[in-house]
Amino acid sequence: LLTFDTSVSSIECWQATVSTADSKTFKFANYDEDISSGGQIDLHLLVHFSTKPQLIAAYLDGHDVCGGGSADSTTTTTTTTTPTTTGPPTTTTPCTGTCTTTTATTTVDAGYKPDHPAKYDYGSVIEKSLIFFEAQRSGPLPSDNRVPWRADSALGDAVLGGYYDAGDLVKFNFPMASTISIIAWGGFNFQTGYEAAGQKEWLSKCIKWGTDYFIGCHTSEFELIGQIGDGYADHAYWGRPEDMTMERPAFKITSSAPGSDLAGETAAALAAASIYFRNQLDYSYADNCLNHAKQLLDFADKYRGK
């Protein structure tokens, strides 16, 4: 069970059947898999809403998975019997004979708190990981570039932007698409971690730098540029991308020269990015990514080949 502080329109979950009676508490039922003690369950959700909700409770088989307690609050009742002297009631002595006072106390589970500091500064780790990708950027760099020794490069490419590959200066779209798929899914699943590290804005820019390039490479419904740069000429050059002068041809797949793996992986990257940006409430860009993803998946399926 997941409970939110405000109503949500609907929830999509690919691992379970979802039901709700009040649009705030949702039940997720999955009867296909058993989880042994100490096991892990992953639920990927797409929440539709008009006002962004906050998750306030989560229970698995009646157990509070956020706080470590149970679905029922713990109430302790204490009864105290106090003998008194019989006499007329007053404002300070409201009863005669034996008075019984009942006090109810509700115990709230504060949840698990680690008793040791983190081994690493994970916020810094996330920041440096994203800067690593920023160091691989191709094209005209933005004003907020965080890598001081990088500048504009490959301004004559058929499609600007994207990332260089593996220390080379070729833009190979297949591994680049796989990378963006993983980063986008990580951003969707662990958004709170990026927010806590102060890196969510940089994460969004990292994903969009790749997806903007993929959208530019999708030049028509059944045509996709899949590589810019000649690997042989590139490997013969040992220098900065800002200084390279070799020809950088563009290679593409079409209906007559298909590449289902490339089109499919690019579709996956754009679909994952669509989910991520929809979660950021950037609906227009999410729709754009999704439309290209659908076309590319259709391209991969309709014209099969590699």
C-alpha positions as a LaTeX table, in Angstrom:
\begin{tabular}{lrrr}
\hline
Residue & $x$ (\AA) & $y$ (\AA) & $z$ (\AA) \\
\hline
Leu1 & 0.00 & 0.00 & 0.00 \\
Leu2 & 1.19 & 3.52 & $-0.85$ \\
Thr3 & $-0.55$ & 6.56 & 0.62 \\
Phe4 & $-0.15$ & 10.14 & $-0.65$ \\
Asp5 & $-1.08$ & 13.40 & 1.05 \\
Thr6 & $-3.29$ & 14.49 & $-1.85$ \\
Ser7 & $-5.33$ & 12.80 & $-4.55$ \\
Val8 & $-3.59$ & 11.60 & $-7.71$ \\
Ser9 & $-5.28$ & 10.93 & $-11.04$ \\
Ser10 & $-3.84$ & 7.47 & $-11.63$ \\
Ile11 & $-0.74$ & 5.32 & $-11.20$ \\
Glu12 & 0.82 & 3.03 & $-13.80$ \\
Cys13 & 2.95 & 0.13 & $-12.57$ \\
Trp14 & 4.43 & $-2.55$ & $-14.79$ \\
Gln15 & 5.09 & $-5.07$ & $-11.99$ \\
Ala16 & 1.68 & $-5.09$ & $-10.30$ \\
Thr17 & $-2.08$ & $-4.55$ & $-10.59$ \\
Val18 & $-3.04$ & $-1.17$ & $-9.11$ \\
Ser19 & $-6.32$ & $-0.36$ & $-7.34$ \\
Thr20 & $-7.60$ & 2.47 & $-5.15$ \\
Ala21 & $-10.83$ & 3.47 & $-3.42$ \\
Asp22 & $-10.04$ & 7.09 & $-2.59$ \\
Ser23 & $-7.28$ & 8.15 & $-5.07$ \\
Lys24 & $-4.89$ & 8.61 & $-2.13$ \\
Thr25 & $-4.13$ & 5.07 & $-0.96$ \\
Phe26 & $-3.17$ & 2.63 & $-3.72$ \\
Lys27 & $-2.88$ & $-1.14$ & $-3.47$ \\
Phe28 & $-0.29$ & $-2.95$ & $-5.60$ \\
Ala29 & $-0.84$ & $-6.69$ & $-6.05$ \\
Asn30 & 1.68 & $-8.98$ & $-7.72$ \\
Tyr31 & 1.02 & $-12.71$ & $-7.44$ \\
Asp32 & 3.65 & $-13.84$ & $-9.93$ \\
Glu33 & 6.76 & $-13.61$ & $-7.78$ \\
Asp34 & 7.62 & $-14.75$ & $-4.27$ \\
Ile35 & 10.14 & $-12.80$ & $-2.22$ \\
Ser36 & 12.26 & $-14.70$ & 0.27 \\
Ser37 & 13.44 & $-13.23$ & 3.54 \\
Gly38 & 16.04 & $-10.56$ & 2.91 \\
Gly39 & 14.99 & $-10.25$ & $-0.73$ \\
Gln40 & 14.33 & $-7.08$ & $-2.69$ \\
Ile41 & 11.30 & $-5.83$ & $-4.60$ \\
Asp42 & 11.46 & $-3.09$ & $-7.23$ \\
Leu43 & 8.36 & $-1.17$ & $-8.29$ \\
His44 & 8.56 & 1.34 & $-11.13$ \\
Leu45 & 5.68 & 3.80 & $-11.02$ \\
Leu46 & 4.36 & 6.51 & $-13.29$ \\
Val47 & 2.14 & 8.81 & $-11.23$ \\
His48 & $-0.33$ & 11.15 & $-12.96$ \\
Phe49 & $-1.48$ & 14.19 & $-10.97$ \\
Ser50 & $-2.48$ & 17.85 & $-11.13$ \\
Thr51 & $-0.90$ & 18.79 & $-7.79$ \\
Lys52 & 2.41 & 17.11 & $-6.98$ \\
Pro53 & 1.76 & 14.63 & $-4.13$ \\
Gln54 & 4.05 & 13.58 & $-1.31$ \\
Leu55 & 4.34 & 9.94 & $-0.25$ \\
Ile56 & 3.36 & 9.73 & 3.43 \\
Ala57 & 3.10 & 5.97 & 4.05 \\
Ala58 & 4.22 & 2.69 & 2.50 \\
Tyr59 & 3.32 & $-0.81$ & 3.69 \\
Leu60 & 4.36 & $-4.24$ & 2.41 \\
Asp61 & 2.12 & $-7.08$ & 3.62 \\
Gly62 & 1.03 & $-4.91$ & 6.55 \\
His63 & 4.55 & $-3.86$ & 7.56 \\
Asp64 & 5.71 & $-0.25$ & 7.43 \\
Val65 & 8.63 & $-0.32$ & 4.98 \\
Cys66 & 9.47 & 3.33 & 5.61 \\
Gly67 & 9.43 & 3.36 & 9.40 \\
Gly68 & 9.97 & $-0.29$ & 10.25 \\
Gly69 & 6.73 & $-0.73$ & 12.23 \\
Ser70 & 3.36 & $-2.21$ & 11.28 \\
Ala71 & 0.21 & $-0.92$ & 9.63 \\
Asp72 & $-1.50$ & $-0.50$ & 13.02 \\
Ser73 & $-0.41$ & 2.14 & 15.50 \\
Thr74 & 0.71 & 0.91 & 18.90 \\
Thr75 & $-1.46$ & 2.13 & 21.77 \\
Thr76 & $-0.59$ & 1.64 & 25.43 \\
Thr77 & $-3.37$ & 2.05 & 28.01 \\
Thr78 & $-2.47$ & 2.65 & 31.67 \\
Thr79 & $-5.11$ & 2.44 & 34.43 \\
Thr80 & $-4.37$ & 4.08 & 37.77 \\
Thr81 & $-6.62$ & 3.56 & 40.80 \\
Thr82 & $-6.47$ & 6.27 & 43.45 \\
Pro83 & $-8.34$ & 5.92 & 46.76 \\
Thr84 & $-9.86$ & 9.16 & 48.04 \\
Thr85 & $-11.83$ & 10.28 & 51.06 \\
Thr86 & $-15.57$ & 10.35 & 50.66 \\
Gly87 & $-16.91$ & 13.86 & 50.63 \\
Pro88 & $-18.83$ & 16.34 & 48.57 \\
Pro89 & $-17.45$ & 16.96 & 45.07 \\
Thr90 & $-15.47$ & 20.16 & 44.55 \\
Thr91 & $-13.60$ & 21.69 & 41.57 \\
Thr92 & $-10.42$ & 19.99 & 42.75 \\
Thr93 & $-12.04$ & 16.72 & 43.88 \\
Pro94 & $-14.53$ & 15.81 & 41.10 \\
Cys95 & $-15.35$ & 12.33 & 42.43 \\
Thr96 & $-15.92$ & 10.45 & 45.69 \\
Gly97 & $-14.79$ & 7.00 & 46.69 \\
Thr98 & $-12.33$ & 5.34 & 44.34 \\
Cys99 & $-11.35$ & 7.41 & 41.24 \\
Thr100 & $-10.01$ & 5.68 & 38.12 \\
Thr101 & $-7.91$ & 7.63 & 35.61 \\
Thr102 & $-7.18$ & 6.14 & 32.18 \\
Thr103 & $-4.36$ & 7.52 & 30.05 \\
Ala104 & $-3.84$ & 6.44 & 26.42 \\
Thr105 & $-0.46$ & 6.91 & 24.78 \\
Thr106 & 0.20 & 6.31 & 21.07 \\
Thr107 & 3.71 & 5.20 & 20.18 \\
Val108 & 4.99 & 6.44 & 16.81 \\
Asp109 & 7.76 & 4.47 & 15.09 \\
Ala110 & 10.50 & 6.97 & 14.22 \\
Gly111 & 12.03 & 4.62 & 11.67 \\
Tyr112 & 15.58 & 3.41 & 11.11 \\
Lys113 & 18.36 & 5.86 & 11.81 \\
Pro114 & 21.94 & 4.90 & 10.89 \\
Asp115 & 24.32 & 5.07 & 13.84 \\
His116 & 27.43 & 5.72 & 11.74 \\
Pro117 & 28.48 & 8.40 & 9.22 \\
Ala118 & 28.55 & 7.69 & 5.49 \\
Lys119 & 31.89 & 6.36 & 4.29 \\
Tyr120 & 31.97 & 8.77 & 1.34 \\
Asp121 & 30.52 & 12.14 & 0.43 \\
Tyr122 & 28.04 & 10.69 & $-2.04$ \\
Gly123 & 26.82 & 14.14 & $-3.07$ \\
Ser124 & 30.33 & 14.88 & $-4.30$ \\
Val125 & 30.50 & 11.49 & $-6.02$ \\
Ile126 & 27.30 & 12.26 & $-7.96$ \\
Glu127 & 28.55 & 15.73 & $-8.86$ \\
Lys128 & 31.86 & 14.41 & $-10.21$ \\
Ser129 & 30.10 & 11.64 & $-12.14$ \\
Leu130 & 27.96 & 14.20 & $-13.97$ \\
Ile131 & 30.97 & 16.44 & $-14.62$ \\
Phe132 & 32.67 & 13.44 & $-16.23$ \\
Phe133 & 29.88 & 13.32 & $-18.81$ \\
Glu134 & 30.03 & 17.09 & $-19.27$ \\
Ala135 & 33.72 & 16.73 & $-20.18$ \\
Gln136 & 32.66 & 14.52 & $-23.13$ \\
Arg137 & 30.25 & 17.06 & $-24.62$ \\
Ser138 & 30.49 & 17.89 & $-28.30$ \\
Gly139 & 29.23 & 21.02 & $-30.05$ \\
Pro140 & 28.73 & 24.57 & $-28.77$ \\
Leu141 & 28.99 & 24.47 & $-24.99$ \\
Pro142 & 26.52 & 26.35 & $-22.76$ \\
Ser143 & 27.44 & 29.31 & $-20.59$ \\
Asp144 & 27.21 & 27.16 & $-17.44$ \\
Asn145 & 29.89 & 24.71 & $-18.65$ \\
Arg146 & 31.66 & 23.37 & $-15.52$ \\
Val147 & 34.76 & 22.02 & $-17.31$ \\
Pro148 & 37.08 & 25.03 & $-17.74$ \\
Trp149 & 39.48 & 23.33 & $-20.17$ \\
Arg150 & 36.67 & 22.44 & $-22.61$ \\
Ala151 & 35.39 & 24.75 & $-25.36$ \\
Asp152 & 33.21 & 24.54 & $-28.47$ \\
Ser153 & 34.12 & 21.71 & $-30.86$ \\
Ala154 & 32.91 & 19.83 & $-33.94$ \\
Leu155 & 30.83 & 22.80 & $-35.07$ \\
Gly156 & 30.73 & 21.44 & $-38.63$ \\
Asp157 & 29.03 & 18.17 & $-37.70$ \\
Ala158 & 25.80 & 17.22 & $-39.47$ \\
Val159 & 24.11 & 17.28 & $-36.05$ \\
Leu160 & 25.58 & 19.34 & $-33.22$ \\
Gly161 & 25.75 & 18.19 & $-29.63$ \\
Gly162 & 25.87 & 14.71 & $-28.19$ \\
Tyr163 & 28.81 & 13.07 & $-26.45$ \\
Tyr164 & 32.18 & 11.83 & $-27.62$ \\
Asp165 & 32.82 & 8.14 & $-27.04$ \\
Ala166 & 35.40 & 6.36 & $-24.85$ \\
Gly167 & 38.09 & 9.03 & $-25.04$ \\
Asp168 & 37.70 & 9.17 & $-28.84$ \\
Leu169 & 36.19 & 12.02 & $-30.80$ \\
Val170 & 33.65 & 9.96 & $-32.75$ \\
Lys171 & 29.99 & 10.20 & $-31.78$ \\
Phe172 & 28.76 & 6.59 & $-31.72$ \\
Asn173 & 25.01 & 6.76 & $-31.13$ \\
Phe174 & 24.52 & 3.15 & $-30.05$ \\
Pro175 & 26.58 & 3.26 & $-26.81$ \\
Met176 & 25.50 & 6.87 & $-26.29$ \\
Ala177 & 21.84 & 5.81 & $-26.37$ \\
Ser178 & 22.51 & 3.01 & $-23.90$ \\
Thr179 & 24.19 & 5.51 & $-21.58$ \\
Ile180 & 21.30 & 7.96 & $-21.70$ \\
Ser181 & 18.80 & 5.14 & $-21.09$ \\
Ile182 & 20.57 & 4.14 & $-17.88$ \\
Ile183 & 21.07 & 7.71 & $-16.65$ \\
Ala184 & 17.42 & 8.61 & $-17.28$ \\
Trp185 & 16.14 & 5.50 & $-15.47$ \\
Gly186 & 18.50 & 6.21 & $-12.58$ \\
Gly187 & 17.22 & 9.77 & $-12.39$ \\
Phe188 & 13.62 & 8.57 & $-12.32$ \\
Asn189 & 14.18 & 5.86 & $-9.71$ \\
Phe190 & 16.52 & 7.81 & $-7.41$ \\
Gln191 & 15.39 & 11.39 & $-7.87$ \\
Thr192 & 15.47 & 12.13 & $-4.14$ \\
Gly193 & 19.16 & 11.20 & $-4.05$ \\
Tyr194 & 19.98 & 13.66 & $-6.82$ \\
Glu195 & 17.88 & 16.30 & $-5.06$ \\
Ala196 & 19.65 & 15.70 & $-1.74$ \\
Ala197 & 23.01 & 16.05 & $-3.53$ \\
Gly198 & 21.88 & 19.30 & $-5.18$ \\
Gln199 & 22.50 & 17.73 & $-8.62$ \\
Lys200 & 19.02 & 17.21 & $-10.09$ \\
Glu201 & 19.29 & 20.25 & $-12.35$ \\
Trp202 & 22.64 & 19.01 & $-13.69$ \\
Leu203 & 21.19 & 15.53 & $-14.17$ \\
Ser204 & 18.39 & 16.97 & $-16.31$ \\
Lys205 & 20.93 & 18.85 & $-18.42$ \\
Cys206 & 23.03 & 15.72 & $-18.81$ \\
Ile207 & 20.07 & 13.71 & $-20.13$ \\
Lys208 & 18.80 & 16.51 & $-22.37$ \\
Trp209 & 22.22 & 17.03 & $-23.96$ \\
Gly210 & 21.92 & 13.49 & $-25.27$ \\
Thr211 & 18.24 & 13.48 & $-26.18$ \\
Asp212 & 18.42 & 16.81 & $-28.03$ \\
Tyr213 & 21.13 & 15.24 & $-30.16$ \\
Phe214 & 19.10 & 12.06 & $-30.81$ \\
Ile215 & 16.09 & 14.11 & $-31.86$ \\
Gly216 & 18.33 & 16.04 & $-34.25$ \\
Cys217 & 19.68 & 12.75 & $-35.65$ \\
His218 & 16.16 & 11.51 & $-36.37$ \\
Thr219 & 15.97 & 13.37 & $-39.67$ \\
Ser220 & 12.80 & 11.66 & $-40.96$ \\
Glu221 & 10.42 & 8.90 & $-39.91$ \\
Phe222 & 12.60 & 6.09 & $-41.29$ \\
Glu223 & 16.01 & 7.75 & $-41.22$ \\
Leu224 & 18.41 & 8.07 & $-38.30$ \\
Ile225 & 22.00 & 9.27 & $-38.18$ \\
Gly226 & 23.88 & 6.73 & $-36.08$ \\
Gln227 & 27.50 & 7.90 & $-36.19$ \\
Ile228 & 29.40 & 11.11 & $-36.85$ \\
Gly229 & 33.14 & 10.86 & $-37.43$ \\
Asp230 & 35.46 & 8.35 & $-39.04$ \\
Gly231 & 36.88 & 5.93 & $-36.49$ \\
Tyr232 & 40.11 & 5.31 & $-38.45$ \\
Ala233 & 40.85 & 9.00 & $-39.02$ \\
Asp234 & 39.90 & 9.76 & $-35.44$ \\
His235 & 42.21 & 7.11 & $-33.98$ \\
Ala236 & 45.09 & 8.51 & $-36.03$ \\
Tyr237 & 44.64 & 11.89 & $-34.31$ \\
Trp238 & 45.86 & 12.50 & $-30.79$ \\
Gly239 & 44.67 & 15.92 & $-29.74$ \\
Arg240 & 41.89 & 18.05 & $-28.36$ \\
Pro241 & 38.45 & 18.01 & $-30.00$ \\
Glu242 & 38.65 & 21.80 & $-30.15$ \\
Asp243 & 41.68 & 21.50 & $-32.49$ \\
Met244 & 40.68 & 18.63 & $-34.81$ \\
Thr245 & 40.41 & 19.40 & $-38.53$ \\
Met246 & 39.69 & 15.98 & $-40.12$ \\
Glu247 & 36.54 & 15.27 & $-42.11$ \\
Arg248 & 33.67 & 14.03 & $-39.97$ \\
Pro249 & 31.22 & 12.12 & $-42.15$ \\
Ala250 & 27.76 & 11.19 & $-40.93$ \\
Phe251 & 26.49 & 7.61 & $-41.28$ \\
Lys252 & 22.79 & 6.84 & $-41.17$ \\
Ile253 & 20.30 & 3.98 & $-41.26$ \\
Thr254 & 17.28 & 4.08 & $-43.58$ \\
Ser255 & 14.48 & 1.82 & $-44.73$ \\
Ser256 & 16.81 & 0.42 & $-47.41$ \\
Ala257 & 19.81 & 0.17 & $-45.06$ \\
Pro258 & 18.21 & $-0.59$ & $-41.68$ \\
Gly259 & 19.69 & $-0.98$ & $-38.23$ \\
Ser260 & 17.08 & $-2.28$ & $-35.79$ \\
Asp261 & 19.46 & $-2.43$ & $-32.82$ \\
Leu262 & 20.44 & 1.23 & $-33.22$ \\
Ala263 & 16.88 & 2.45 & $-33.80$ \\
Gly264 & 15.59 & 0.35 & $-30.91$ \\
Glu265 & 18.22 & 1.51 & $-28.42$ \\
Thr266 & 17.67 & 5.15 & $-29.40$ \\
Ala267 & 13.93 & 4.61 & $-28.92$ \\
Ala268 & 14.65 & 3.21 & $-25.44$ \\
Ala269 & 16.75 & 6.25 & $-24.51$ \\
Leu270 & 14.08 & 8.68 & $-25.65$ \\
Ala271 & 11.29 & 6.70 & $-23.94$ \\
Ala272 & 13.20 & 6.62 & $-20.65$ \\
Ala273 & 13.90 & 10.35 & $-20.98$ \\
Ser274 & 10.20 & 10.94 & $-21.64$ \\
Ile275 & 9.30 & 9.27 & $-18.34$ \\
Tyr276 & 12.00 & 11.26 & $-16.52$ \\
Phe277 & 10.98 & 14.66 & $-17.91$ \\
Arg278 & 7.28 & 13.95 & $-17.41$ \\
Asn279 & 8.12 & 13.38 & $-13.76$ \\
Gln280 & 9.77 & 16.83 & $-13.82$ \\
Leu281 & 6.50 & 18.27 & $-15.18$ \\
Asp282 & 8.16 & 19.17 & $-18.51$ \\
Tyr283 & 5.26 & 17.69 & $-20.44$ \\
Ser284 & 6.02 & 19.29 & $-23.80$ \\
Tyr285 & 9.55 & 17.93 & $-23.98$ \\
Ala286 & 8.43 & 14.56 & $-22.60$ \\
Asp287 & 5.84 & 14.31 & $-25.39$ \\
Asn288 & 8.45 & 15.22 & $-28.01$ \\
Cys289 & 10.79 & 12.50 & $-26.76$ \\
Leu290 & 7.96 & 9.97 & $-26.68$ \\
Asn291 & 6.81 & 10.75 & $-30.23$ \\
His292 & 10.33 & 10.20 & $-31.59$ \\
Ala293 & 10.66 & 7.02 & $-29.50$ \\
Lys294 & 7.47 & 5.59 & $-30.95$ \\
Gln295 & 8.54 & 6.36 & $-34.53$ \\
Leu296 & 11.97 & 4.85 & $-33.99$ \\
Leu297 & 10.56 & 1.70 & $-32.43$ \\
Asp298 & 8.25 & 1.34 & $-35.40$ \\
Phe299 & 11.26 & 1.90 & $-37.71$ \\
Ala300 & 13.24 & $-0.81$ & $-35.88$ \\
Asp301 & 10.38 & $-3.29$ & $-36.14$ \\
Lys302 & 9.15 & $-2.51$ & $-39.66$ \\
Tyr303 & 12.57 & $-2.51$ & $-41.35$ \\
Arg304 & 14.55 & $-5.18$ & $-39.55$ \\
Gly305 & 18.26 & $-5.49$ & $-40.08$ \\
Lys306 & 21.64 & $-4.59$ & $-38.68$ \\
\hline
\end{tabular}
